[in-house]
Amino acid sequence: MWTGEIAYDARASEGRAAMSRTSIAATETAATSSSGVARRLLGALALSGALVLSCTPRETPGSVATGEPGASAIAEAPGGGALPATPATLVPAPLRGVSVLTLRLERLPALTSGHYEAWALLDNDRVSAGKFNVGRDGELVALGGAPIAAFPLTRDIIEARRVLVSIEPEGDRDATPSDLLVLEGSVVNGRAVLGFPISTTGFGGSAILASPTDDNPGNETAGAWFAAPETRGPTLSLAAPPAGWVYEGWIRTQDRLFTVGRFTRGQGADSAVLTSGPRPGFDTPGEDLLERLGAPLAPINLADGNSAIEVSLEPDRAGQDPTGAGMFTAPVLRAQIPAGTAPGQAIPLEADPGQLPSGVATLG
């Protein structure tokens, strides 16, 4: 037996209604003559439109499927009646796989430099689903700004094992994800739950107010350090960040956000001395807000009840942030500094893993 499928899209003329798509099945019975099986191919529609025929040979008892032209088939047009017999073209059956990826993402910030790229990982290959950014309302948009409902692919990804979202630099054209993965997840039954590539379980620590980098005792509430009250030793409990990521400390006060500097572990100083005084600080991440503060500010008092200290995860490529100088993720550790906090008093930090980017990828 031969099975086939015809699809056409035609617009009727002179009063006929527009027809969109129809499928018909063609059958034939093989003859046993010495010259082989006589077959006649299915005719084309007698309407203006496109015709596609796909045929697959299938043996049945008493018949021989040779794949040779000459099949005999009768098809009905919409409303009845046989189609006129004209030559048709055999084409391969369409790939019945998955070639669309849909992403539903939360808390993924817009990038001011670079872009995101979605990937489907097969056993021995990586397939790019497309580049995108995030709009002002959290929607996914193409690099030109057009909304994205789904990512159509030219490859079948039904065998995909994992889905990734990476951060790629400006002008990137290679076919490999960067090491800056922001979301990843395993595919189960055509669906992948996407999470940030590090767990914040067990994160914790504390901070104190102090200003060790100057000699003025009146500035003791103008600095914040991730240090213990008595020993001034490290307090942060953090997992090693994934490749391409670092931690960054922040002080939020007077409607401004000041970086404390970047670090990969809670022990030792951070990477920068930006606004501190001339004297050495503690051997932990932290900063005094004393110098080079930019726009004029009132005297800094982090115990005013309106200030906070935070830790976030930030992209890092060779010491540079490809996404800009601001905070990328929401804080993984945070403390609102209580009003009237005394210098040297412990300020517990709280973890909030629900603030990291997350999402769901659907195949098909």
Secondary structure, DSSP 8 states (H G I E B T S, - for coil): -EEEEEEEEE---TT---B--------------TT----------SSSEEEEEEEEE---TT------S------B-TTS-B-------EE-----S--EEEEEEES----SSSEEEEEEE-SS-EEEEEEEEE-TTS-EE-TTS-B-S-EE-SS--TT--EEEEEEE-TT---SS--S-EEEEEEEETTEEEEE-SS--TT-BEEEEE--TTSS-GGGTTSEEESB-TTT--B--B-----TTEEEEEEEEETTEEEEEEEESSSSS--S--SS--SS---SSSEEE--S--SS------TTSSS-EEEEEEEE-BTTB-TT-SS--S--SEEEE--TT--TT--EEEEE-GGGS-EEEEEE-
